[in-house]
């Protein structure tokens, strides 16, 4: 799958996973922005696309854009689990996706019985119960974490269970979000879902079950058995630059992150500007870069995106 959410699809967001929140017109377009930008990256070799989005308050904005980027990425094509596992050598790092868990551990052997058993260093699994498997280039330590469920937003994009499991086993891991770590971690705890009245009977969304934002973004948190999104605290970013070369998209959340704009070398940078803060420094950094090095880029014509009411945006490209 390589698609993005239709900006006209109305989404809701909730702080409580089991309770649908109130649908709002601005949620869907922010998710769509990340997806549409992902689809255009291959068209601009040697150029960096910078998008500045000015919002009344930046609550959830960065993580919603990030969700769009992650969901628009191509699902990896993995071999069937038996083929992956039988090609491993002793003590190879591997990640397994089973019904309720994700397990990153070291492969030991396969016990060939009526229902083959896969022996890892710290656990054993019936081969028939493994939904996806991927060999890892390295592993710091064995980890286990719950398998995120697939909800209505992912289903609306046509994501099926098999592709979902492959993503969990081998995520793209090419997104970075920079901001106030505590605030972003609070945003990860929320869930989003599709307002079924906005999509009609032809929708792939059979029910309004939510997607946990953390389950879509898969942040590289302590104890996570799989991850897709690197989270950086803006207060300590200077010590962590440059960003890893694998990062293809960076979301800079707030003035503390945007001040590092000229030091970010990812092909896509999305800046979230918070109008509730009486400080124009972040906006001035963006405008100065556009005036000195930028070439105009039309979000409507080139990206097919327009900001929702109350949100302002501009875009331009600079040489990488």
C-alpha positions in Angstrom: 0.0 0.0 0.0 1.2 3.5 -0.9 -1.6 5.9 -0.3 -2.8 8.6 1.9 -5.9 9.5 3.7 -8.5 11.5 1.8 -8.6 14.9 3.6 -12.4 14.9 3.4 -12.5 11.8 5.7 -13.5 13.1 9.2 -11.6 11.6 12.1 -12.0 11.8 15.8 -9.4 11.8 18.5 -9.8 10.5 22.1 -7.6 10.5 25.2 -9.3 7.2 26.2 -8.8 4.3 23.8 -12.2 2.7 24.6 -14.2 5.9 24.2 -14.7 7.6 20.9 -13.9 11.3 20.9 -15.5 14.2 19.1 -14.9 14.3 15.4 -13.2 17.4 14.1 -12.5 18.8 10.6 -8.8 19.5 11.2 -7.6 16.0 12.2 -8.0 14.3 8.8 -6.1 17.0 6.8 -3.1 16.8 9.2 -2.9 13.0 8.8 -3.3 13.5 5.0 -0.5 16.0 4.9 2.1 13.4 6.1 0.9 10.8 3.6 0.8 13.1 0.6 4.3 14.4 1.4 5.5 10.8 1.6 4.3 10.1 -1.9 6.1 13.1 -3.4 9.6 12.5 -1.9 10.8 10.5 -4.9 10.0 13.4 -7.2 12.6 15.8 -5.7 16.0 14.2 -5.7 18.6 16.5 -4.2 16.0 18.9 -2.8 14.6 19.2 0.7 10.9 19.9 1.0 10.1 22.2 4.0 6.5 22.6 5.1 5.6 25.1 7.8 2.1 24.6 9.4 0.8 27.2 11.7 -1.9 26.0 14.1 -4.0 27.7 16.9 -2.5 25.1 19.3 0.0 22.4 18.5 -1.7 19.7 20.5 -1.5 16.4 18.5 -0.4 18.2 15.3 3.0 16.6 15.1 1.9 13.1 15.9 -1.0 13.3 13.4 1.3 14.4 10.6 3.6 11.5 11.6 0.8 9.0 11.5 0.1 10.0 7.9 3.8 9.6 6.9 4.0 6.1 8.5 0.8 4.8 7.1 1.7 5.9 3.6 5.0 4.0 3.6 5.2 0.8 1.6 4.6 -2.3 3.5 7.7 -4.6 3.4 7.5 -7.7 1.4 8.6 -10.5 3.7 9.0 -14.2 3.1 6.6 -16.5 4.9 7.7 -17.1 8.5 8.9 -20.7 8.0 11.1 -19.6 5.1 12.6 -16.7 7.2 13.2 -18.9 10.3 14.7 -21.8 8.4 17.2 -19.5 6.8 18.5 -18.2 10.2 21.8 -19.3 11.8 22.2 -19.9 15.5 22.0 -16.8 17.6 20.7 -14.6 14.8 18.6 -11.6 16.0 15.0 -12.0 14.9 11.7 -10.3 15.4 8.5 -12.4 15.5 4.9 -11.1 15.4 2.4 -13.5 17.0 -1.3 -13.0 17.9 -0.9 -10.7 20.9 2.8 -10.0 21.1 5.9 -8.8 19.3 9.1 -10.6 20.3 12.7 -9.5 19.5 15.2 -12.1 20.5 17.9 -14.5 19.4 17.1 -17.5 17.3 18.3 -20.9 18.7 16.7 -23.7 16.7 13.5 -25.2 15.2 12.3 -28.4 16.7 10.7 -30.3 13.8 7.7 -32.2 15.3 4.1 -32.4 14.1 3.7 -28.7 14.8 7.3 -27.3 14.6 8.4 -25.3 17.6 10.7 -22.2 17.2 13.1 -21.9 20.1 14.5 -18.4 20.9 16.9 -17.6 23.7 14.1 -16.6 26.1 10.9 -18.2 24.7 9.4 -20.8 22.4 6.7 -20.4 19.8 4.7 -22.8 17.6 5.7 -22.0 14.1 2.0 -22.1 13.0 1.2 -19.2 15.3 3.8 -16.9 14.0 2.2 -14.2 11.8 5.4 -12.5 10.5 9.1 -12.8 11.0 12.1 -10.7 10.1 15.8 -11.1 10.7 17.4 -8.1 12.4 20.8 -6.5 11.6 21.4 -6.2 15.3 19.7 -6.3 18.7 20.7 -4.5 21.9 18.6 -6.8 24.2 15.7 -9.2 23.9 12.3 -7.4 24.2 8.6 -8.3 24.2 5.8 -5.8 23.9 2.0 -6.0 23.0 1.0 -6.3 19.4 -0.9 -3.1 18.4 -4.3 -3.8 16.9 -5.3 -2.4 13.5 -8.1 0.1 13.7 -10.4 2.1 11.5 -7.9 4.6 10.2 -5.5 2.0 9.0 -8.4 0.0 7.5 -9.7 3.1 5.7 -6.4 3.2 3.9 -6.8 -0.4 2.8 -4.3 -1.9 5.2 -4.9 -5.6 5.7 -3.8 -7.8 8.6 -1.0 -9.4 6.7 0.6 -6.1 5.7 0.0 -4.8 9.2 2.0 -7.7 10.7 4.8 -7.3 8.1 5.0 -3.6 9.1 5.3 -4.6 12.8 8.0 -7.1 12.0 10.1 -4.8 9.7 9.0 -1.1 10.0 10.5 1.6 7.8 12.0 3.4 10.8 12.6 6.6 8.8 10.6 9.2 10.8 11.9 11.5 13.6 9.7 13.8 15.8 11.5 16.5 17.7 9.8 18.4 20.5 9.0 18.5 24.2 9.3 14.9 25.0 6.7 14.8 27.8 4.1 16.5 25.7 4.7 14.2 22.8 4.5 11.1 25.0 1.1 12.3 26.3 0.0 12.7 22.6 1.1 9.1 21.9 -1.4 7.9 24.5 -4.4 9.1 22.5 -6.3 7.2 19.8 -7.8 8.2 16.5 -10.7 6.7 14.6 -12.8 7.3 11.5 -16.2 9.0 11.8 -18.1 6.4 9.8 -20.8 8.9 8.8 -18.2 10.7 6.7 -17.1 7.7 4.6 -20.3 6.0 3.6 -21.2 2.4 2.9 -18.3 1.8 0.5 -15.7 2.4 3.1 -13.1 -0.2 4.1 -13.9 0.9 7.7 -16.4 -1.7 9.0 -16.5 -0.2 12.5 -15.3 2.9 14.4 -12.5 1.0 16.4 -9.7 3.4 17.2 -6.0 3.2 16.2 -3.8 4.0 19.2 -1.4 6.7 18.0 1.5 4.9 19.7 0.5 1.7 17.7 0.7 3.6 14.4 3.9 5.6 15.1 5.7 2.8 17.1 8.0 5.2 19.0 11.4 3.9 20.0 10.6 3.8 23.7 12.3 1.8 26.4 11.2 -1.9 26.2 9.6 -1.7 22.7 10.2 -4.8 20.7 9.7 -2.9 17.4 9.8 0.7 16.5 9.3 3.1 13.5 9.6 6.6 14.9 12.6 8.2 16.7 11.7 10.7 19.3 14.1 13.5 20.2 13.8 16.1 22.9 14.4 19.5 21.5 16.2 20.6 24.6 18.9 18.0 23.9 18.9 17.9 20.1 22.2 19.8 19.8 24.0 16.8 21.3 22.3 14.4 18.9 22.9 16.0 15.6 23.2 15.1 12.8 20.1 12.9 12.7 20.7 9.3 11.6 20.9 9.0 7.8 18.0 6.6 7.8 15.6 9.5 8.7 13.7 10.6 5.6 11.2 12.8 7.4 11.5 15.0 10.5 8.6 16.8 12.3 9.8 19.8 14.3 7.2 20.5 17.0 7.4 24.0 18.3 9.9 26.8 18.5 12.4 24.8 20.5 12.7 22.3 17.7 12.3 24.7 14.7 15.4 26.6 15.7 17.4 23.6 14.5 15.8 23.7 11.0 18.9 24.6 9.1 20.8 21.7 10.7 18.3 19.0 9.7 19.2 17.1 6.5 16.2 14.9 6.0 14.5 15.1 2.6 11.2 16.2 4.3 10.9 18.6 7.3 7.5 19.7 8.6 7.6 22.5 11.1 4.7 22.9 13.5 4.3 26.6 14.6 2.1 27.3 17.6 0.2 30.6 17.4 -0.9 30.3 21.1 2.7 31.2 22.0 3.6 34.9 21.8 7.0 34.2 20.1 7.6 34.8 16.4 11.1 33.4 16.4 10.2 30.1 14.8 8.3 31.7 12.0 11.1 34.1 11.4 13.6 31.2 11.0 11.3 29.6 8.4 10.7 32.8 6.4 14.4 33.7 6.4 15.4 30.3 5.1 12.7 30.6 2.4 13.8 34.1 1.3 17.6 33.2 1.2 17.7 29.7 -0.2 14.1 28.6 -1.0 12.2 27.9 -4.2 8.4 28.2 -3.9 6.4 24.9 -3.7 2.6 24.9 -4.0 0.9 22.7 -1.5 -2.3 22.8 -3.5 -0.9 22.2 -7.0 2.1 20.1 -6.2 0.9 18.2 -3.2 -2.9 18.3 -3.6 -3.3 19.5 -0.1 -5.0 22.6 1.4 -5.0 23.5 5.1 -8.2 23.3 7.0 -9.9 26.4 8.4 -7.8 28.0 11.1 -4.5 26.5 9.9 -2.0 28.3 7.7 0.8 26.7 5.7 3.6 27.5 3.3 6.1 25.3 1.6 9.4 25.6 -0.3 12.4 23.5 -1.3 16.1 24.0 -0.7 19.1 22.1 -1.9 20.1 19.1 0.2 
